[in-house]
Amino acid sequence: MLSSVQLVLLATSVSAYPWVADAVEGRPLDERSLSGFWDTLRLGAKDISQSLGGVLKAQNDGKMKALGGEIKKGVDWIYAQANATEGFEGWPKPSLLDKSAADLSQELIYQTYNLDRVSNPPIWPIADEGHPYVAPGPGDVRGPCPGLNTLANHGYLPHNGIVSPDQLVRAVWEALSMSPDLGAILTVAGFVFKGDIDTMKLSIGGQVRGAGVGLSQHGTIEGDGSVTREDSALGDHVKVSQQRLQTYYGEIAKYGTNGYDINPTVCAESRYRAYQDSVQNNPAVDFSSTRHLIAYAESGFAMEVFRGANVSCTAETIDWFFNKEQFPPGWRRRNTPVTATEMIAWGMLFNKIKPTEPVRGLGIKGHPVKAGSSFLSEGTVKSNIEKFSGGLIKAVPKAMKYMAEALGQSGPLAGLDG
């Protein structure tokens, strides 16, 4: 039986989409919608193929042990580097586990995770010191994640965009303060579902021989309902949409604190807008329970990780990461490590402010069907974690076992079981 430590790890891990949606009751598929319906079936079958491939790879004990060993190299380096840094106050313990969405607020999360930037001077160096920006050149791959693209442009990741597990775990910590638990989750998900386990390489962009299908491939990790990118069925799901980005800037001006600082209302409203756009315009919308959780966690990432050590996170901050794919001048990462449980708490708060639900389109615009239960709207942080984890425990136990062993009990998850 897996421990609570492993349950937390599994909870925010990116899993395969269960593509078969609930039956459509009372919504006949007319001739005009059949092509969209079959497109949806085709995309769903592709998701199944990707998912099964990832699950099958994850059953290979030797390969998963090797993946765990690569992650452990990165984690050991992180623990040594962090603990030797003057001013580092240690790893946040899993917190707010007994809180429901109704209990959560920005003030509570800030207090719990010590996120007040005013009273906590930065302890980490300026991000581009020693890591100057170099624009991507011919043959360099970039994908839908502005954070990873920025890390490659500044040399925290290999400039060509082809990464190893060790490099990925280390880079997201060294540049963005992503804790080992969250970094390991994303690394396992990326390599199992999108990378090449034989070579231990992953493309942060499109398919590259010897580096897997890449993070740009739609489904499983990259999904619909993005605040700044088009849905895969409707347009370019990899590059930022300038129209959507400008809409986001307008939402920051309208809902932001003092008209410029991103807050939970900005995150909730922008996420709701993107969700409604997908529901109304994409007959093949794929916003599963897993994607629902990830999408809201992404908004928390934009608000709290891209804020770094700064008091404010503005449209200008976002523009540096999303448009320029560079660190803003003088930018430093935040002091407090970003953990999986913190990201779930933010997601639950945003969804409370402007609720949505998981859906999947069956070929008719504006009439998707419910696609499973939400991991954000009911229960507590801990119960949502455990509910989401059930299927993953059965699907990829070896990958999770070796990931948990790599993290050990001395870092950000220490004390969770007690």
N, C-alpha and C positions, 0 to 999 in steps of 0.2 A: 504494500500500500504506500502511495506517495505521501510525503510529508506536506505540511503547510508551506514550507519553503518552495517545494516544487510546484504546488498549486499556484502560488503567486507568480512564479516564472511562467507557468503555462497560461495564466490568465490573459496576459497581454501579448502572448505569442501570436504571430499571424498564421492562421490556419487555412485550410482549403475551404472554399465556399461550398456549402450545401446548395446546389443550384436548383434543385427541384422545388419550386414554390408551391404554396397551397393551391388547391384547385380553384378555378374561377367559377363562382356560382352566379348564375343569372347574367353573365356577360358573354353573349355569343360572339364567336370570331367570324366576322363577315369577310367577304372576299378581299376587301382592301387591307385587312389586318393580317392576312395569312402570311405574307412575305415577312413581315416583322415577327410574327410568331415563330416561323421556321428559323429566322436569324437568331432568335432567342434560344431556341433549342440547340442550334449549332454552337453558339457561344457557351451555353451550359455544358455541352458535351466536351468542349475544349477545356473548360474549368475542371471537369471530372478527370480528364486525361492528365492535366497538370498535377492535380491533387493526388491522384493515385500514384503517379510517378514519384512525387515527393514522399508519399507514405512508404512506398516500396523501398526507396533509397534509405529511408530512416530505419528500416528493419535490419539493415546490414550492420551487425555489431562492430565489425572491424572498422568500417568507414565512419560510423558514429563515434567510436572511441577516438579515432584520429581527429575528427572534427572537435571533439571535446578537448583533446590535447592541444590543438591549435588555439582554442579559446582560452585554455588555462595559461598558456604562455602570455597572452595579452593581459589576462586578469592579474597574474602575478606581478607583471610590470606595473600595472595601474596601482595595486595596493602599495607597492614599494615607493612609487613616485608620490602618491598622495600622502602617505603617512610621513614622508620625509619633508613635506612642504610646511614651512612656518605659517601658522594661522589656520591650517586645515583642522576643522573641528570634528572630524570623523564622519562616518556614514550614517545617514538618516535611517532610523529604524522604521519598519512598516508601521504606518500610523493611520488613524481615522478608519480602521477596519470595521468598527461597529457603527459607523455613521451611514445614514441613508441620504439620498439626494436632498431631502427636506432639511437636513441638518447642516448641509455644506454651504459655505460662503467663501468669498475671496479672502476675507479677513481671517477666517478660521484656518484655511489652507496656508496662508502666509505665516500666521503665527506658529502653526504646527511644524512647518518645514524651515522656519527662520529665513524667510525670503525678503525681509525688509532691507533694501539696498542702501537706504539712507544711513542706518546705524551700523552697517557692516561694510567697511572699506574693502575693495577688491584685493584678493590674495594672489590671483593668477596674472601672468604677464599679458601684455597686449598681443592679440592673436596673430597679427601679421609680422611681429618681430621674429626674425629667423625663418619666417614662412611667407615670403613676398608673393604677391599675386602674379601668376603667369597664365595668360589666356590659353584655352585649349587649342591645340593645333590639329592638323590632319591626322586621322587615326586615333585621336583621343575620344573616348566615349563619355557622354554625359546623359543623365536620365531625368526622371520626373521629380526627384528629390532635390530641392535647392540647397539643403544642408550638405548632402554628400557631394554635390557638384562644387560647392564652395570649398569643401575640404580638399578635393582633388586639385582645384585651381591654386590652392595655397600650399600644396605639397604635404598636407597631413596624411592624405592618401596618395598612392601612386598617380602621377599626372595623367597616365593613359586611361585611368578609370577601371583598371582590372585589379582586384584586391584579394588578399588572403584573409582568412578568419582572424588571425592575429592582428593584422593591420587594421581591420575594420573595428574591432573591439577597442584597440588602443586609440585610434583616431577620434572616434566619437566621444571618448573621454577627454583626451588631451586638448581637443579644440572646443568641445561643446559641454563638457561636464556631465556627459551621459554616464550614469553609474554602471558598474559591471553587470548588474542584473538586467537592466534594460538593453545595454549593448549586446549582451550574450543572446537575449531573446531575438533581437533583430538579426543578429548574425546567423543563428540557427535557422530562422525562417528564410532568410535570403539564400543561404546555401542549400538547404533541403529542397526548396521549391523553385529556385531560379538559378542556382549556381551549378558548378561541376564538382561533384564530390571526389571524383578520381584525381583531378588536378588541384583541388582545394582552391579554385579561383572563381570569382564572381564578377560579372560586368555590372557596373552601376547604371549602365545605359542599355543599349540593345544587345542582341545576340552576337556573341563573339566565340569563335571556335576555341574550345578549351576553357571557356569561362561561363558556360551555361547560356540559357535563353535571355538572361539579363533582367534587371529590375524594371525596364520599360515595358515589358510584356504585360498586357492587360490581364487582370484576373489574379486571384489569390493574394497578392500584395498591392499592386496598383489597382485602384478602383474608381467607380463613378462618384458623383456628388462632390467633386473638388471645388474649393472656393476659388481657385485661380487657374484651373485647367479644364478643358472640354472633356465630356464623356467620350470614351473610346468609340462608341457607335456614331457620334455626331461630329467629331473633329479631331484635332491634335491633342492627344491625352498626355503628351510628354512635355511639350514646351508650354511656357506660361502664356495664357491668353491675355493680351493687353487690355481688352475690354473688361474681362472679369477682374483683372488687377485694379483697374480704375474704379470699378464698382466697389471693390473692397476698400480702397482708399476713401471713397465716399462714406462708407459705413463707419470707418474709423473716425471721420470728421463728425458724423451725425451722432454716434453712440459713445464715442470714446470719452474718457475722463478728461475734462477741460478741453474737449474737442480735438484731442490729438493722441492720447495715450490708450493703447489697446487694453481693454478690460473684458470681463466675462460677457457683458452684454454685446460687445462687438463680435466676440467669438460665436455667441449663440445666434445672433441675427445673420451674420454672414454664412454660417453653416446652414441655417434654415433656408436662406435664399438659394444657396447652391442645391440643396435637397429638393426644393420645389421646382427649380429649373429642370433638374433631371427627371422628376416625376412627371412633369407636364410635357416635356419635349422628347424624352428618350423612351421609345416603346420597349426597348430591351434593357431598361435600367437595372443595374445590379447593385443593390444596397442591402446586402445580407446583414445578419446580426453581427458578424465579424467586421464587415466593412463599416457598419454603424459605429461600433466601438472605436475602430482605428481612426475614422474620420474625425470624431470628436477629440480623440487624443492628439491628433495632428494639430488641431486648433490650439490646444494647450501648449504644444511644442512651439508653435509660432509666437504665442504670447509670452511664454516664460523662458524658453531656451534662447530665442533670438533677442530677447531683452538683454541677456547677458548680465553684466554687473551694473547696468544702467538703471536709473530710477524709472525711466520711461521707455516704452517700445512704440515707435511712431510709424507712420507711413513711410517716412524716409528710411528708417531701419529696415523695414520689410523690402523696400526697393533695392537696397544694397544686396540682400540675400536672393531675392526672387528675380530681379532684372539683371543686376550686375554679376551676381554669384561671387561676391567678394565680401570680406569682413568690412564693416563700416570703419572709418578712420578712428583709431584709438580704442576699438571695441575689445572688451575682455569678457571671458566667459563668467558665468555666475559662480559664486562661492560654493553653494550647496549643490551636491550631486543630484541629478534628475533621476528619480526612481520610477519604477513601474506603478507602484501604488499611488504616487502623486498624480501621474498622468490619468489614471482611472478616476481619481477624485475630481480632477478638472473636467473630464468628460461628463461625469454625472451632473456636475453643477451647470454646465452649458446646456445640457439636454433638459434640465429642470426649467431653465429660463425660457426656452423656446423648444418644446418637445417635438420630436419626429419619431418615426418607427422604421424598422427594417422592412424593405419592400423589394419585390422583383417584378419586372415587367414581363408580360406575356404577349407582347406585340401590339398593344393598344395604348396610344398616348393618353396620359392622364388617368389611366386605370390599372395601376400595378396592384399586385396582391401582397398581402402581408407575408413576410419571409422569416418566420421564426420570432422568438421573443427578444426583447431588448435586454442588453446587459447593463443598461444605464439608468433605467427609469424605476425599477423596483428593487426592494431589498437594500442591503448594506454593501459597502465596498467589498467586504469579505465574501458575502454570499454571491455577489455578482462574479467575483473571481472564481469561486468554486463551481458555480453553475456553468460558466464558460469552459472551465477546465475539463469537465467530464469526458467529452468526446476526444479531446487531445491526448488525454492520458492513455486511452486505448489506441489512438492512431499512431503516435510516435514516441512510445515509451523509452526506447533506447537513446534517442536524441536528447530527451529531457533528462534522463538519468545522468548521462555524461556531462550535460551542461550544468546540472546541479553540483556534480562532483567538482567541476572546474571552478565554480564560484566558491565552494567551501562554506564555512560557517563564521569566517572572520570579517566579512565585509558588510555590505548594506542589508543583507538578510539575516544577520546574526540575531538570535533571540526571538525570531518569529514564532517558533514552535513552543516557546515557553511563555 
